[in-house]
Amino acid sequence: MKNKENYFIDFLRFIFSLCIISYHSWIFAGTFGNGFFNYGYLAVDFYFIVTGYLMMNSIFKNKNNNKVVLKESFHFIYKKITRLFPSLFVTFIIGIFFVYGKEVFINPRLLLSNQLLPELLQLGIFGYDMTINSSWWYISAMLFALALLYPIALRYKEDYSKYIAPIILVIFLGIVNIFKVNINDPFLIQLFLRNGFYKAVIFIILGNISFMITKKIKEKEFKKIEVMILSIMEVLLYIILIINMNYFYIGTFVFALLLMLNISLTFSSITISTKIFKNPIWKELGNYGFYMYLCNISIRTYLLNKYSTMCLPYKEMFIKLEVTTMIVGLISYIIVELIYKKMIQKSIVNNKNKKSHMIEIGLNT
């Protein structure tokens, strides 16, 4: 079956980012469990699984992956970092003003302190405190997990998803079980690294396996009635999983397995979602959701400081967090995606191409 663009995943990126932001609002309720989406941290599993799928997709698309494994792996991680850095930098600067306010102008040394520099350099996985945006642990964990898994997957790509990935999964699940690593509390430090690292490895591997399942689904031909049934099941399961982040009827690992299977179905592009979410605007909505995620904790800190003495009701603080995060996320999105990437970066690339062309003409003459 011909592969089609399906931006349903990008739409889900936006929805799951809202779930995470809603989860972070629990602090306004005074105690954990009294807010909306109390188990919204499970939404992070979605991002890790998608990352694992895209990792394998990149390996199978890359025609140069027969070169030196370490060199190719370094190139892959480097591209990830350079792609992420503008987004991290802009939301980091915005976050500084939300957390420190005018104090940054009075004491600029804060920018070079042990609190801020490791955060910008994404060293939170080693135990550094994340002052501006503690949700950035996800970026650290993802990069370190990819650095571990990508070279192995690249070297043994034909057998990796079938045999090697499940073996690594069993090993890490064993580590989590034996040492009682609570992967749902990513900030605890066990075995030299924060728990978020083990969570990232486990769910990125599920994404690697998801790639294999997707390939199997694509190989099959489905009748119209079967496509309709699968489409209904796909949407219903996502709704159930999202509701579960508020009530927690389904445990962490069962949740992840169901999510992996549904993501595999979505990436296969055989369901009706392919026709509904075929406009690239959904991709931009997913990117916008990522910026909301990057800046939500610094905004939460700002709101806590500003309204600490007012004792406002939880629902009012929840709305303030959601609305402010949406506005700041949109500003960040415009600065990076529209102004920097589509105007400045594009202009730089065009100028380089023109210079190369002029040099080439000069050499030919």
Disulfide bonds with the S-S distance in Angstrom:
none
